[in-house]
Amino acid sequence: MIIRCKKCLIPHTRPEQVINKDGICNACISHENKKKIDWNQREQKFLKILDQFKSKNNWDCIIPSSGGKDSHCQALKLRDLGMKPLLVTATTCHLSKNGRQNLDNLKKLGFDTIEVSPNIEVRKILNKLCLELVGDIAWPEHVSIFTVPVQIALKFNIPLIVWGENPQFEYGGPVRDNANIMDRKWLEEFGGLLGLRKEDLLNHYKFNQRDLLPYTYPEDSELKKAKVQGVFLGYYFNWNNLENFKIAKKNGFTPFHNPIEGGYYNFEKIDNLQHGIHDYFKFLKYGFGRATDQLSFMIRNNLIDRKKAYDIVKEKEGKFPKSYLEISTKDILSRLGISNEKFVKICDQFTNKKIFACNNNNQLIKDSDGNLILKEK
Ligand SMILES: [Zn+2]
């Protein structure tokens, strides 16, 4: 059974989530704490950091870029502050047309860009393997968006990497003392990589070591020598997803026509057509998906009331992702060599039976579309 925060809709099952004795989650508390921050002082600190790197190399900093609304804002902001950034993209697992259009839009806006596109045959094997091993089809993408920009920083001798939001800061979770710094330690603790490491993959498939290069974080000794450092822009400026979307849209960013599957917004995670599968597994493991995150953000910002938001979550979230099956519009699973039966089996394997209704034989109860019944207080 899941218990949700009394203010927003975040459930207690969210990893690293704490709901206090008053029934309030740490994302809501973090939101209130943000109001007390002296943003002007933080901006001044950030400008001092930039001064250390301005005009020292061919590019002043790296911005890891998915082409999304946040990447647009990061790039525009840094340019406004007098920096010449190099935008580095690690291509997603299954790039959408909109995703491509938005990456091209950043080029049109006059930024220098590099796109690293790992071998798609290796990628397919990784997608399948990671879905089977840890219930995360998007593992290769989540890893490469962190590893590739750091590799490029070393390669081109650009020591400053400016990341976007710090999710711990925005959505709750244990915030470190140095909440501004993004490094290997952060990645290991909070990167959401589910305990799977490159070395584990080698135990399950005979990869050539070099095939996994895009998924390899550089050695600490190399990073230290080159003085590479990563900072979160969201620590220094008051990060706001909806404001970022407005700025990006004004500058040519194109959202989807409809919200993504299981979500409420039409402008987040539109760069990878596999996102619906990733989000469904989050629902199976923890009983919530993207709509909960997005609508909880809106509740905290007084943009929707909790009751209405909750109704939308019930309507949108946790639907069995039929559209990904064989002979369907997206046909992503058969491309990876996963049959319908196999997919259902993997789903069941990762379903948390403590939070979904089961029959007397401890078998999951599903409707004719394969949807589960979430148990809520
Ligand atoms: Zn909350």
Residues whose N, C-alpha, C, O or C-beta is under 5 A from the ligand:
A	BS01	ZN	C5 K7 C8 I10 I24 C25 C28
